[in-house]
């Protein structure tokens, strides 16, 4: 304790960091520890209680040895995250109202979004992420994790000795995606397997960690570059394929040669095995063929060099024109000229509202003050969005360069990157990148021998969605509860500690170096009348090819879903696309021709938001979706103003009624009235936009609301409104009875099974497992 | 010293004064609950909301700084409805959870 305080500091603004350190150590906040903090620092008991109860990350009850975070983000929600959560509680025999099992081994917690939406439903156990879970695979996760822990404890991770040979000795390179999603899908294990295979075969080739390629549906993804620059792309590579891939492309000395020949054949079979993916074949020319659809319509600006550069290799960034833009700015351009270029580029804030970036910058520049701050908003709280995570994990230097350009333009010399605590890899990479920049003089004093200085610091968030709002975010950096305040004054006049502050989103900063290097006109030539350039979207949900994409503004929703995303998975039909998370809305299939730009999206009741795009199919209930988002915003409301605190609560009450078959005829009108008032009178953006998911679903799917009033859920999703039954197609195999977690199905071999509706918890296990498709839901 | 208009009446106030200050100067009554003179406005109850022309949303009069040329409406059917809604919402969250004053004596 005392050491942590010594290391972190005793100022009142250190409260978040101290709490995080305590929780990191004890996995909860013991009362004695908090008292000790108050004694040794300038932090008051009121502040520590206020802050520790405000942020979701903190617990005041002891936790089990391992914490299971079940993601209930949008993509996970529509793919059954709640069922997975229930299954964990059942499997660990955790009683109602508790979250820890009797042996105190596991604690199960819901988490708003892990940002691994393409793996939905996903959970994080300790440091390990598991994806594509179902209620049935929950026991495997527990046993796999325990095995992993055991293995980790018994023999320490063995590190491969890095050969000292210079880069010229390496023939080609192996690029391995090491974003969070890739790691969750096993790219870490694959890396180990590759290293082992290289040791065995004596092949000298560098394995390079690269950032996100965006094709998350194909992970782990491995790209092999031969000395003659030919490239081969392998999708969904398993560790056991590692050796085969290496021996196929590289000359192996001695005995390895033989292996090469036999495995090469095996490899051909693996790569063209249609059983793995019936629709799209993974041939070696994958880059030229089906990947072309996924990449074809994309334009890479924020994600330039995606999948080809090592995220934290500074020299490589420099070799790709890195830090040229900031050098040009500092040595050749006046701040006003930079702001004018940003104006000509037409860049608007990528955080959601689309405020013209140059206006913000010039407001901060004009503010007279000896001290100005710059902030990068990396508190990507929207469930269903993971763009900023990917950008931070993959392009930390580009973001730092963008921040530096902005800081130079507005006259700031100190900055903060506020990053969600749920993104440990992003925090790690950005902090290493900052360190490297400091060492090489790209950050610190007198950058490029000029008068310009900039110091950057990371502030990890603590799980409060409202901290994405700029005034709340700044309150949080100052070490207070993340409560928004009335604007004006805007941060440009009075921000951090009352000083003028520029605050932009990660993606906004990320495109700035490109604009300076390529000229604002080139950026403005992309996009539509008022929305210029590109936008990065996180494509997830019921889509066939989910991933991270960057597209020019003005592309239609249908082009994104069908051409890039490959349509809806499993042969189902697109019903709607949820855009913009809890502040956005659902755009129905019939409006799929809608152009993706700030104004048009707003016109159809959605919102660009930060760029989460979740595809919904026929089996998704729109009332349930509205309830899902409202539950989220209601839960994350900071509680400051009446309309947001209680207004959203009352709206949620109505939606809960509808989804449980207790709806009233007046419910839709009442919802609309409440929505209007909450929208018009709430203090900050959270409340003003919270009704959007409700209003847009009422607008386009009113019939579903009416059906719920009549106690019917047309999509067969709302548990209280549906029953499971067995049809005459039943073959009496007893599989459902064996797997039913609550024994609602009697074990009667060779007879038609029956489901006891009283016992049934509608978990869907029987339907998933039935080989004869004889379980009906209605 | 900004000059603003509230309900068609012009008023000049000190720099940094709020819409509520300006209304008080004119003798226009804007209801408040969580506001207490001398303290930072807490912008919580939201019964003091007013309409400022050019702004899409209602703003709390207690915390909104008066600006030169601002045109403010302190009351309208829509504003009254929203204020009532604020009160109703507060009451809806307030059912028997407070001890009655009698019990304190």
Interface residues (C-beta under 8 A of the other chain):
Chain A: X485 X486 X488 X489 X640 X641 X642 X643 X646 X647 X649 X650 X674 X677 X679 X680 X681 X682 X683 X688
Chain B: X41 X42 X43 X44 X45 X46 X47 X49 X56 X57 X58 X59 X60 X63 X64 X65 X78 X81 X82 X85 X86 X89 X90 X92 X93
